[in-house]
Amino acid sequence: MGGRQRWAASGRRNCAARGVVGADYGFENGLKVMGGQFVHKRETEKNNLILVGLTQAKGGLYEWQIGAIYNLNSKGLLLNPEFSRSLADGIVFTGGLRYFKDSLNLLPKQDNQIYSQVSISF
C-alpha cells in the first residue's frame, strides 16, 4: 500500500494552510483503489475535500475508472466515470462523463459534460 502526505502553512497575515493525505492499494486482479483528503483554509474560505477513485485495466484491451470528489463544506460533488478501449494497435477510444452536484468551489465552470476522444499514437 502506498501513501502520500503533505502539509504547508503560510506565515502571511492572510493565513493559509493546506494539507493532502492519500493512499492507494492494488489487488491481484488489477483493480486499484485510491483515496485521499485535501484541506485548504484561508481566513474567509475553507475547502475540505474527500477524493476517491477506482481503476482497472484488462490486458491492454480496455480500462475503466471512476473518480469522485466531495466537498464537506459546500456539499458539492463531482463524479467522473470513464472507459477506454483499444480499437487497434496505437488507437484508443475514451468516453466519459463529468457530473456536478452543487459547487465544489474549485473550478471556474462546473457544467455537466459527456466527452469522447480518439487517441492515435505512433
FENCOR-V191000 format. One record per residue. N is the residue number from 1. RES is the residue in one small letter. PSI is psi as a letter, one per 30 degrees, with the letter a starting at -180 (NA if undefined). OMEGA is omega in whole degrees, -180 to 180 (none if undefined). D_CENTER is the distance of its C-alpha to the mean C-alpha in Angstrom with 2 decimals. Layout:
# FENCOR-V191000
[[N;RES;PSI;OMEGA;D_CENTER] [N;RES;PSI;OMEGA;D_CENTER]]
This chain:
# FENCOR-V191000
[[1;m;k;178;18.53] [2;g;l;178;16.75] [3;g;k;179;15.84] [4;r;k;174;15.00] [5;q;l;179;16.08] [6;r;k;176;17.17] [7;w;k;179;19.26] [8;a;k;177;21.05] [9;a;k;180;23.63] [10;s;k;-180;25.57] [11;g;g;180;29.32] [12;r;l;-180;29.79] [13;r;e;175;31.44] [14;n;i;-170;28.35] [15;c;k;176;26.67] [16;a;k;175;22.93] [17;a;k;178;21.06] [18;r;l;177;17.52] [19;g;k;177;16.05] [20;v;k;175;13.11] [21;v;k;-179;13.61] [22;g;l;178;11.73] [23;a;l;174;13.01] [24;d;l;180;12.74] [25;y;k;179;15.56] [26;g;k;178;16.81] [27;f;l;-178;19.53] [28;e;f;-180;22.55] [29;n;g;178;21.71] [30;g;f;178;18.62] [31;l;k;178;16.09] [32;k;k;180;13.43] [33;v;k;-179;11.85] [34;m;k;177;9.33] [35;g;l;180;9.19] [36;g;l;177;9.55] [37;q;k;178;11.01] [38;f;k;179;11.31] [39;v;k;178;14.74] [40;h;j;-178;16.38] [41;k;k;169;19.98] [42;r;l;-180;22.68] [43;e;e;-174;26.10] [44;t;f;-172;25.24] [45;e;k;176;21.51] [46;k;k;174;19.12] [47;n;k;177;15.39] [48;n;j;-172;14.31] [49;l;k;171;10.67] [50;i;k;-179;9.63] [51;l;k;177;6.20] [52;v;l;179;6.87] [53;g;l;173;6.64] [54;l;k;176;9.81] [55;t;k;178;11.14] [56;q;k;176;14.81] [57;a;k;-180;17.06] [58;k;j;171;20.70] [59;g;g;-180;23.30] [60;g;g;-179;21.91] [61;l;e;177;22.73] [62;y;l;177;19.44] [63;e;k;174;15.81] [64;w;l;176;13.51] [65;q;l;176;9.94] [66;i;k;177;8.35] [67;g;k;178;4.93] [68;a;k;174;5.89] [69;i;k;179;6.36] [70;y;k;178;10.12] [71;n;j;-178;12.47] [72;l;f;-178;15.48] [73;n;e;-177;17.79] [74;s;f;-178;17.47] [75;k;g;177;16.38] [76;g;l;-176;13.90] [77;l;k;171;11.29] [78;l;k;172;8.69] [79;l;k;-177;8.66] [80;n;i;173;7.72] [81;p;k;-178;10.13] [82;e;k;180;11.39] [83;f;k;176;14.62] [84;s;k;-179;16.40] [85;r;k;176;20.13] [86;s;k;180;22.59] [87;l;e;179;25.53] [88;a;l;179;27.71] [89;d;j;179;27.77] [90;g;g;179;25.47] [91;i;k;-176;24.40] [92;v;k;173;21.03] [93;f;k;177;20.10] [94;t;k;176;16.50] [95;g;k;-179;15.92] [96;g;a;-177;13.24] [97;l;k;170;12.74] [98;r;j;-179;10.82] [99;y;k;178;12.47] [100;f;k;171;12.88] [101;k;j;-175;15.20] [102;d;a;-174;16.77] [103;s;k;174;15.40] [104;l;f;-176;12.51] [105;n;h;-180;14.97] [106;l;e;-173;12.65] [107;l;k;-176;12.88] [108;p;e;-179;16.47] [109;k;k;-174;16.55] [110;q;i;177;14.67] [111;d;k;174;16.41] [112;n;k;-175;15.47] [113;q;k;166;15.29] [114;i;k;-176;16.32] [115;y;l;174;16.11] [116;s;l;178;17.73] [117;q;l;172;18.79] [118;v;k;179;21.26] [119;s;k;178;21.02] [120;i;k;179;24.32] [121;s;k;176;24.70] [122;f;NA;none;28.19]]
